[in-house]
Amino acid sequence: MIFQYSLLLIFCGFAALSVSTETCGKDQQVGTSCIMKLPEKYNDKSNDIKWAHSSSYAVIKRRDKKMKSNTPGLTMEEDGSLRFQSVSLKDTGTYTYTVVSSDGTEIGKDKVEIKVYEKVPKPTVKINCTADGNATLTCDVGNSKDPSLTVSWYEDGKLIQNEKNPQVFLSSTQVQENKPYSCETRNPVSRVKSENVTVSCEGPGLTKLFGFNFWILVGILSGGSALLLLLICVFIICVCRICLRCKKHQQDPDRPLGGNQRTPIPQENPMPCSLSPQTPPQTLSQENLPPIPRLRNKQHQTKRNPEPILTNRMRHLIFH
C-alpha cells in the first residue's frame, strides 16, 4: 500500500514538472524555467549531443551517455533537449546544437535563438507644468533600461499615444478638462499599467505672475479695486449733494448754500435822535455862540498849530 502511494507521488511530481516547465520561446522572462527542444529525429540516446552558447563559454554535452557542463543551471534531458533552471539576461543569444551518431558521423546541426527580458516595473506618472498652463507627463519606470519598452498613454481609458516616447504633451485646454491620465509600459514578455492621475497645474506654473505670487497679486488687485469703487461712490454722493444745494439756492436765493437757514437775530430799536418832549430844544443864537478866538501874530502861529476857523456856513450847519 505504501509502495503504491510512493509511485503515485512520483508520477504526480513528474507530471507537475512537465506541466510547469514550458518550451523556451524566442522571448523569455527573467526567472522562468524552460526547455529548448531538440528535434525528435535526434532523440536516440546513443547519439552524442553538444549545446554551445554563441556569446559565452557555456557548453553542455553528452558523450558516451555521460554529461558535462561548465555552466550552473543548465542541464540536458534524456532526449537531448536543453533545460534552463532559471533564465537570466546573460542567457540571451544563440545556442547551437550538434548531433553525432554512435559511429562518429555528424547527423544534425542547427541554431536556436532566445531573448530574455526583465519584467516591466509598475510605472508612475510625473507631471511638469509650464508657465503658460501647459503640462508634460512622463511615464517613469525607475531604473529600468530595457530598450524594448513601449509606452502607451490613455486619456480617460482611451488610447491617445502608443510609441517608445515616455512623454506626452498636454495643452492648457486639455489640462483644464480634468480628465484622468495613465500610462502602460510593456515589452515582449510583460506589461504593467500605472494608476490614474488627474492633471492639475496649480503649482509653479500658474502661481507666479511677473515674479509675484499669483493669488496674492489677485487679492491685492481685488482689494484695490474695491477701495477705488468705494471712493468713486463717495465722490458721486458728494457731487449729488452739492448739485442739490445749488438747485435749492437758485429757487430760494435767501437760503444759504449750507442748507441750514439761520433765524434772523432781532435788533433793538435805536435810540431816537430827537430830544425828549420834557426837554425843550435849545436853540443857539448868534449871541450864545462862543467867541471866536483871536488871531495871534505870525511868530506865535509858527510855534503852535493853527486852529481851524469856522465860517458862517459851517456854523449854520452845526447848530441848525
C-alpha distance (Angstrom), angle and dihedral (degrees) to the residues before:
residue distance angle dihedral
M1 . . .
I2 3.78 . .
F3 3.79 90.2 .
Q4 3.80 90.5 54.9
Y5 3.81 92.0 51.7
S6 3.80 89.8 49.5
L7 3.80 91.7 52.7
L8 3.80 89.8 48.1
L9 3.81 92.1 52.1
I10 3.80 92.2 47.5
F11 3.81 90.6 49.9
C12 3.82 92.2 48.6
G13 3.80 90.2 48.4
F14 3.80 92.5 53.4
A15 3.80 90.7 44.8
A16 3.80 91.9 51.2
L17 3.80 91.0 47.4
S18 3.77 91.9 50.2
V19 3.81 91.5 48.5
S20 3.81 96.4 44.5
T21 3.81 94.3 47.9
E22 3.77 111.0 77.0
T23 3.73 130.3 -163.6
C24 3.78 112.9 -94.4
G25 3.73 111.0 -105.7
K26 3.74 129.0 -163.1
D27 3.83 89.8 -93.7
Q28 3.77 119.5 44.4
Q29 3.80 133.9 177.0
V30 3.79 121.5 -125.8
G31 3.80 113.2 -97.1
T32 3.80 98.0 23.4
S33 3.80 124.9 123.2
C34 3.78 120.4 -131.2
I35 3.79 144.3 157.9
M36 3.80 124.9 -125.0
K37 3.79 101.7 -144.7
L38 3.78 124.2 -134.2
P39 3.84 114.4 -146.7
E40 3.81 111.7 -93.9
K41 3.82 93.3 -121.5
Y42 3.80 88.4 69.5
N43 3.80 96.9 48.0
D44 3.80 95.5 105.0
K45 3.79 107.4 127.5
S46 3.79 91.4 -140.2
N47 3.80 92.3 65.3
D48 3.76 121.5 99.2
I49 3.83 111.2 -128.2
K50 3.79 131.3 -168.4
W51 3.81 129.2 -171.8
A52 3.82 119.1 -166.1
H53 3.79 131.0 -179.2
S54 3.81 114.3 -134.6
S55 3.81 97.4 -148.6
S56 3.80 99.5 41.8
Y57 3.76 141.8 26.1
A58 3.79 93.6 -97.9
V59 3.80 108.4 138.5
I60 3.77 131.5 164.8
K61 3.78 123.6 174.9
R62 3.75 142.6 169.0
R63 3.79 118.8 -144.8
D64 3.75 125.9 169.4
K65 3.80 87.1 -3.5
K66 3.81 91.1 -60.0
M67 3.83 120.9 117.5
K68 3.80 127.5 -145.4
S69 3.80 127.5 -176.1
N70 3.79 133.7 175.7
T71 3.80 94.9 -169.5
P72 3.82 124.1 73.4
G73 3.77 114.4 -132.0
L74 3.79 94.9 33.0
T75 3.80 119.7 104.0
M76 3.78 135.9 163.3
E77 3.77 124.6 -126.1
E78 3.83 122.6 -136.5
D79 3.77 90.4 -102.4
G80 3.82 90.9 54.0
S81 3.81 97.4 -102.8
L82 3.83 118.6 142.5
R83 3.80 117.9 -119.1
F84 3.83 125.0 -156.3
Q85 3.79 112.1 -158.1
S86 3.83 92.0 -163.6
V87 3.79 120.5 -8.6
S88 3.81 120.1 -136.9
L89 3.77 135.5 -173.8
K90 3.81 91.3 -93.2
D91 3.82 89.6 61.2
T92 3.81 89.8 68.5
G93 3.79 111.8 114.6
T94 3.78 144.4 62.6
Y95 3.81 123.4 -44.6
T96 3.80 119.8 -157.8
Y97 3.79 120.9 -157.4
T98 3.80 124.6 -161.6
V99 3.84 123.1 -165.8
V100 3.80 121.8 -161.2
S101 3.81 123.1 -175.6
S102 3.77 124.1 -130.3
D103 3.83 91.1 -96.4
G104 3.82 90.7 57.2
T105 3.79 97.7 -101.5
E106 3.80 118.7 138.3
I107 3.77 105.3 -126.7
G108 3.81 102.6 170.1
K109 3.79 143.9 18.9
D110 3.80 132.4 166.5
K111 3.79 145.4 142.2
V112 3.80 131.5 -112.5
E113 3.81 121.9 -167.4
I114 3.79 127.3 -151.4
K115 3.81 132.2 -179.3
V116 3.77 121.6 -161.3
Y117 3.80 121.9 -156.0
E118 3.78 133.6 -174.4
K119 3.76 120.3 -116.8
V120 3.79 109.7 -96.1
P121 3.84 112.4 -108.6
K122 3.78 119.0 -129.9
P123 3.80 107.9 -91.8
T124 3.80 128.6 -137.4
V125 3.80 127.8 -149.2
K126 3.80 117.0 -123.4
I127 3.81 120.9 -164.2
N128 3.79 125.4 -148.1
C129 3.81 116.3 -175.9
T130 3.78 124.3 -160.3
A131 3.81 129.9 -146.7
D132 3.82 92.8 -104.2
G133 3.82 93.3 56.8
N134 3.81 97.9 -99.7
A135 3.81 122.5 127.2
T136 3.79 138.6 -150.7
L137 3.81 118.3 -152.3
T138 3.80 120.1 -155.4
C139 3.79 124.9 -162.7
D140 3.79 102.3 -142.1
V141 3.82 118.2 -158.8
G142 3.79 97.2 175.3
N143 3.78 117.2 -130.9
S144 3.79 96.2 -14.0
K145 3.80 112.7 131.9
D146 3.78 98.1 -178.8
P147 3.83 105.8 147.1
S148 3.79 90.9 -160.0
L149 3.81 94.2 64.3
T150 3.78 116.0 125.6
V151 3.81 121.0 -164.4
S152 3.79 124.0 -149.5
W153 3.79 122.4 -168.7
Y154 3.80 124.2 -151.1
E155 3.80 128.8 -163.8
D156 3.79 112.1 -161.4
G157 3.82 88.5 -21.8
K158 3.82 94.9 -49.4
L159 3.81 121.7 115.2
I160 3.82 111.0 -114.5
Q161 3.83 102.4 162.6
N162 3.80 135.1 19.6
E163 3.80 116.4 179.5
K164 3.80 143.0 97.0
N165 3.80 92.3 -87.3
P166 3.83 106.7 107.7
Q167 3.82 92.6 -157.0
V168 3.78 135.3 74.2
F169 3.82 127.7 -169.9
L170 3.81 122.8 -135.1
S171 3.78 124.4 -166.1
S172 3.79 121.4 -136.8
T173 3.81 88.9 -103.1
Q174 3.81 91.5 56.5
V175 3.80 90.8 46.6
Q176 3.81 92.0 54.4
E177 3.83 90.9 53.8
N178 3.85 89.0 72.5
K179 3.80 94.3 -145.5
P180 3.83 122.3 161.6
Y181 3.81 117.1 -104.8
S182 3.80 130.3 -165.1
C183 3.79 138.4 169.2
E184 3.78 133.1 -144.5
T185 3.80 125.4 -154.3
R186 3.78 122.4 -161.4
N187 3.76 143.8 166.2
P188 3.82 130.0 -174.4
V189 3.83 92.9 -75.1
S190 3.85 107.1 33.6
R191 3.79 145.1 17.7
V192 3.82 132.3 -164.8
K193 3.81 131.7 -175.4
S194 3.79 126.6 -146.9
E195 3.80 128.1 -130.6
N196 3.80 118.7 -87.2
V197 3.80 116.1 -98.0
T198 3.79 130.7 -170.2
V199 3.78 112.7 -139.1
S200 3.79 115.2 -126.9
C201 3.80 121.4 173.6
E202 3.81 99.5 -167.2
G203 3.73 89.6 120.1
P204 3.74 132.0 83.4
G205 3.75 93.3 -31.3
L206 3.85 102.0 63.9
T207 3.80 100.4 20.9
K208 3.79 93.6 74.9
L209 3.78 125.3 68.1
F210 3.80 119.6 170.0
G211 3.79 88.0 -18.6
F212 3.83 95.1 -53.9
N213 3.77 131.4 104.9
F214 3.79 106.4 -87.8
W215 3.80 98.5 -140.4
I216 3.82 94.3 42.8
L217 3.79 88.6 51.1
V218 3.80 90.2 50.1
G219 3.82 90.4 51.1
I220 3.80 92.4 49.9
L221 3.79 92.3 48.9
S222 3.79 91.2 47.2
G223 3.81 92.2 50.9
G224 3.80 91.8 46.9
S225 3.79 91.3 49.7
A226 3.82 91.4 50.9
L227 3.82 91.2 50.0
L228 3.81 91.5 48.5
L229 3.81 90.4 49.9
L230 3.81 90.5 50.7
L231 3.81 91.8 51.1
I232 3.80 91.0 48.9
C233 3.83 90.4 52.0
V234 3.82 91.5 49.8
F235 3.80 90.7 48.9
I236 3.82 92.3 50.2
I237 3.84 91.3 49.4
C238 3.81 91.5 50.5
V239 3.80 92.3 49.1
C240 3.80 91.3 49.4
R241 3.82 91.9 50.8
I242 3.80 92.0 49.8
C243 3.80 91.6 48.6
L244 3.82 90.5 50.3
R245 3.81 92.2 51.6
C246 3.79 91.8 48.6
K247 3.79 90.2 51.1
K248 3.81 92.1 50.6
H249 3.80 90.4 47.3
Q250 3.79 90.9 53.8
Q251 3.82 90.0 52.3
D252 3.83 92.9 46.5
P253 3.84 111.7 25.4
D254 3.82 91.9 -176.3
R255 3.78 90.2 59.3
P256 3.83 111.9 93.3
L257 3.79 118.9 -121.2
G258 3.77 90.8 -119.6
G259 3.79 89.7 72.6
N260 3.83 96.1 -125.9
Q261 3.82 109.2 101.8
R262 3.76 110.1 -149.8
T263 3.82 121.2 -135.4
P264 3.80 109.5 -118.0
I265 3.80 113.1 -111.3
P266 3.85 111.3 -120.6
Q267 3.79 112.3 -117.8
E268 3.78 124.5 -143.2
N269 3.77 118.8 -115.0
P270 3.75 110.3 -98.8
M271 3.71 120.3 -115.4
P272 3.77 111.0 -88.1
C273 3.71 113.6 -106.0
S274 3.83 92.6 -144.9
L275 3.74 120.8 87.0
S276 3.76 121.4 -107.4
P277 3.82 115.5 -91.0
Q278 3.79 91.7 -118.8
T279 3.77 91.0 61.4
P280 3.74 110.3 64.0
P281 3.73 114.4 -140.9
Q282 3.69 114.6 -100.1
T283 3.74 116.6 -131.6
L284 3.67 121.4 -152.7
S285 3.76 118.8 -141.3
Q286 3.66 133.2 -172.5
E287 3.79 90.1 -97.7
N288 3.82 92.7 55.9
L289 3.75 94.7 49.8
P290 3.77 115.2 111.9
P291 3.74 115.2 -106.1
I292 3.73 117.5 -91.9
P293 3.73 111.2 -111.5
R294 3.73 116.1 -112.7
L295 3.66 123.1 -110.2
R296 3.71 113.1 -112.1
N297 3.72 126.0 -148.2
K298 3.67 122.1 -79.8
Q299 3.77 93.2 -104.5
H300 3.76 92.0 58.2
Q301 3.83 91.0 44.9
T302 3.77 91.7 59.7
K303 3.76 90.6 56.2
R304 3.83 96.6 52.3
N305 3.72 133.0 32.8
P306 3.78 112.7 -95.1
E307 3.77 114.4 -107.0
P308 3.77 118.7 -125.2
I309 3.76 115.9 -99.0
L310 3.80 116.0 -135.1
T311 3.66 115.5 -139.0
N312 3.77 124.0 -149.6
R313 3.77 90.0 -106.0
M314 3.81 92.4 55.4
R315 3.79 90.8 47.2
H316 3.71 91.2 52.7
L317 3.86 91.9 50.7
I318 3.76 93.2 48.1
F319 3.77 100.4 47.0
H320 3.74 100.1 31.8
